[in-house]
Amino acid sequence: MHQSGIKRKVLLAGMALGYAAGVVRRRAEAVPAVVGDSRIGCLVGKPMTVITDDGVHLAADVDEHPDPEVAVVFAHGWMMNRHCWHIQREALAGRRATFVFYDQRGHGASSTGPIDDCTIDRLGDDLAAVIEQAVPDGVPVVLVGHSMGGMSIMAFAARHPELLASRVRGVAMLSTSSGGLSRHTFGLPWPVGRIAGLITPIVFEGMLARAAWIDRSVALKTRTHLPVARFIAFGGGARPDHVRFVSDVAAATPTEVMVGFFRGLCVHDKLAALTALSAVETLVMVGEDDRVTPPEHSRRIAESLPGARLTVVPGAGHMIGFERPDAVNQALGDFLDRATRLASR
């Protein structure tokens, strides 16, 4: 086969495997207001920009309440953006709370720094900046994170214990992990899964050298992501418009950001950091069929936090907020009620 043909196949395989490793995101400017018959991506709040200590600009939406009991900060996952919380945002509206939705660095409408700063620890520092700049003084904070967003919360807890102790009253971690992702098989059977786990980092590093070409191939990236999104990100019975949204969001990810944070996910290890969360109300949720962060990762988190409430959602995959919105919304609503009661004491 011609050398260029080989490279092209390797790049296509890398896009698929890369997506399989962790799931989803799209730049806010590119997310359509309407996806099929869905309104996903059309909700907006008061826009603001959070500036991190290294000069990165984080785009945020704030749904303000004139007299909030708590402020709820939502952190999305790898290759996602703040619009992944659309269904929860609608369901939780009307509570006496301020809601903050932000794009992680390099995601959505946020800017990015050097690839070496694409680390989970850096995301923990960014979350601290969001709390300090987007949450009104004196208002207790509740943190909700999905996938890499849950890891951001763990890094925040480890690196900013004083801010955690003084402001945070509750933490909900959905479809996430405290470490061990470098041994991932993406839900594929042995030995295919083991091989995929071994070659994915190699392929990703090769993609980095062709990042400009890959990022120009939007249609190719979109076609590549769609079947992978359906298999990896979702369990059975997923709605086609939700799959399309997740796939389109992933296809807009800059390759350098994708590869940079993939490196960060592979070395992520925050099991010891969980002890800092033992004093706050904690919810852990995961889909029974999650191929990205399987249930054993959530069980490990819950075992490290004896007071945590663990919910395994039957039949759901990684994107539980889309797949089982009623279960997730009910659990988050009950969790916010408990955290709010604790904050008022």
N, C-alpha and C positions, 0 to 999 in steps of 0.2 A: 504494500500500500504506500502511496505517496506520503512523504513525511508530514506535509501540511494536513493531510487527511487524518493521520494518526493524532496529531496535536488537537485537531478539532474534536475528535471522538473523546479524547482525554478530557478536554475542557467541558464537553457536554456531560460526561460522567461526573466530573467534579461538581458541576452545578447541582446535579441531582443528589449526590452524596452530601454535599455541603448543606443543602436545604434539609436533608434527612437528619443531619446532626442536631438541629435545634430550632428551626421554625421562627419566623415570619416577620415581615415588615415592609412598609412602603413610605416614600417621602410624602408628607402631608400635601404638598402642592400637586402631586400626581394622583392622589386618591380621589376617584370620582365621587360626586355627591350622592349618586344613586348607583347601586350595583344590582342589575336586574330589577326585581321588584322590591329590593331592600333599600333602606335609607341609611345604611351603614356608612359612616364617614361624614354625615351632614351636620352633626351636632357641634356647636362651637360655644365657647364661653368668653369671658373677658380675656383678651390676649395679653400675654406678658412674656418677657424674656428674662430668664435667670442666667446670670453671668458667673461662671465658675472661677475658681482661683487661678486657673491657667488660661483664662480668656475665652473658653468655649461658650457659645450662646445656645442655651437650651430653650426651645419653644414650648410654651405652656398655655393651656386654657384653664381658667378658673371660674367655676360656677359658685358665685358668692352667695352667702346668706347674711342678712343684716345683723343677726345675733346668734352665731353658731355655737353649738355645744362642743363640737369637735371639727377638726379639719381632716379630710381623708385624702391622702396622696396616693395616686395610682402609678405604679411602675410597670411598664410593658416588657415583653421578652425580646430576645435576639431576633433581628430582622422584622420587628413589628413597629408600631407607633401608637400614639395615644388613642387612636380611633378603635383599637381592638377592644376597648372597654365600652363601646357604644350601647350594647344591650344592658349592661349593668348600670350605665349612666342614666338611661331612661328609667330603669326599675327603681333606682335608689333616689331619684329626684323627689323633692318635696320634704325630705328630712331636714331637721334643724342642723345642717352641716354645710361647711364649705368644701367643695370638691376640687381637687387639683389634678389635672391630667397633663403629663409632660412627655416630650420625646427625649429618649436617651441620646447621648452624644453620638453623632454620626447617623442617627435615625430620624425619620420624618423630616421636619423643618429645622432640626437642630444642626448646628455646625459640628465639626469634628476637629480633633487635634492630630498629632502624629500617630502612626499606626502602633507605635510602642506604648501609647497611652490607652489603647483599647483593652483595658483590663477591668476585672470585676472590682478590684480595690478602687480604681478611679471612679467607677459608677457609684460606689458607696460614698465617696467624697461629693460627687455631683448631687446625690440625694440629700446630703446634708445642706448643700447650697439651696436646693429647692425648698426645704423646710424653712430655712432661715429667711429666704427672700419672698416666698409665695404664701406663707402661712402667717396670718395676723399674730402679733405678739400676744402671749398669754392664752392662746387657744390650744387645747390639747390636740395631739396628732395621732391619727391612726394610719398605718401603712398597709397597702395592698399591693402585692407583687405577683406577676405571672412569669414563670420560667426564669429567664435571666433577671427579671424584675425582682423575683424572690431572692436571688443571689445578691442583687444590689442591696437589698435590705440586710442580709447577713453581713456584707462588707461594711455597711453603715454602722451596724451594731458593734462590730469589732473595732472600727477606727474612730468612732465618735460616741464613746460610752456616756460621756457627760450630757451630750445633747439628747441621746436616747433616754437617759434617766429623767431628765428635766421636762421633756416634751411628749414623749411617745407613750400612749396608753394601750395600744393594741396593734397586732401584726397579723395579717392574713397572707399566707404563702400558698399559691396555687401552682400545681404542676411544675415543681422545682426540684432542686438537688443541692445538697451540701458538699458534693464532690464525687469523684470517681467516674466522671463522664468520659475520661480518656479510654475506658474499657468498653465503650458503648458498642452495641451491635445493631442499633436502629430497629430493633424488633424483628430482624431478619433471622432465619434459622441458621444454626451452625452447619457448615463452616462459612457460609456466605456472609453472615453477620460479622464474624470475626475478621474475615478478609476485608470487608468494607471498612471496619474500624481501623484497620492497619493502614490501608492505602489512602483513606480520606485526607489525613494531614499532608501526605506527599502530594496528592493532587491539588490541594488548596495552595500549597506553596508554588506549584507550577502555574496556577491560575493568576497568582499575584503578578507574575511577570507579564501577563497578557491582560491586565485589568482594563486598560483603555479599550481594547478591542471588545472584550466581553461586555462592558458597560454600554457600548454603542449598539450592541445586538439585543435591543429591547424585546423585539418579537420572538427571537430565539429563546431568550431567557424566560419569557412568559410561557411559551409552549413547553419548555423543559420543566418548569416548576409545577405546572398544574397536576400531572399524574402523581408526582412525588408528594405534593401537598395532600392529595386525597388519601394516599396510603399512610404517610408518616404522621401527619398532623391531626387526623381525624379517626374516630372509631366508626362503627356502623351507622348508617342512616343519616349522614351529614347532608345538609341542604346544599345544593349546587351553588347558590349565590354566596354562601359563606365560604365554600371551598375556593371559589373564584376570587373573592376578596382577599383571602389569605395568600393565594398564589400570586395575585397581582401586586400585593404589598411586598412579598418576598422578591419578586422580579425587579423591583426598583432599588434594591440594596446595592450601594457601591461595593464593588468587589473588595476593595481594600478594607472597608469597615467589616464586611462579612468575615474575611480571613483573619483580621486583627482580633475580633472578638471570639472567633473560633479558637484561636490560640488561648485566649483568656479562659474560655470554658473548659478547655482540656486540662488546665493547671488549677482550676478552681478547687479550693479545699477550705471550707468554712465550718466544718463540724464542731470544732472547738469554740467557734464564735457564737454558737447557739446558746451557750450558757448565759450570755448577756441578755437574752430574751426571756429568761425564766420568770422575770417579775412582771411581765405584761400579758394581757389576754392574747392568746394565740390560736389561730385557726390554720389547719393544714388540709388542703384538698388536692385530690388527684383523680384522674380518670382510670378506671379499672384496666383499660386497654391502651394506656399511654405508651407509645413506642419511643418517645423522646426522653422523658424523665419517668421511667416506670415506677409503679407503686412502691417498690422496695426503697426508693430514694425518699419518698415522703414518710414511710414508716420509720426510717432511720432518723429523720428529723423529729418526728413525734416521740420516739423513744428517748431522744436527748432532751425533750421538754415534757416532763411528766404531766404538766398541767394543760398541754395543748389538746385541742379537739381535732381528731383526724377523721376526715370523711373521704371514703373511696366511692366514686360515682360509677355505678354499674354501666357497662357498655360504652363509656366515653373514652375518647382519646386525649391528646394533649390540649386541644383547644376547647376545654370544658365550658368556658364562658359562652361560646357559640353553640356547642353541641347540646348541653343540658342547662340552658339559661334559668329555668325555673328552680332547679336544685341549687345552682350557684347563687342566684339572687336571694333565695330564701336563707341560705347559709350565711351569706354576707350580711343580710339584713339583721339576722339574729346576732351575729358577731358584733355588728356596730351597736346594737342595743346594749350588749354586755359591756363593750368598751366604753360606751357613753356613760353608763351607770358608774363604772369605775372612775372615769374622769371627773364626775361630779362629786365624788366623796371628798 
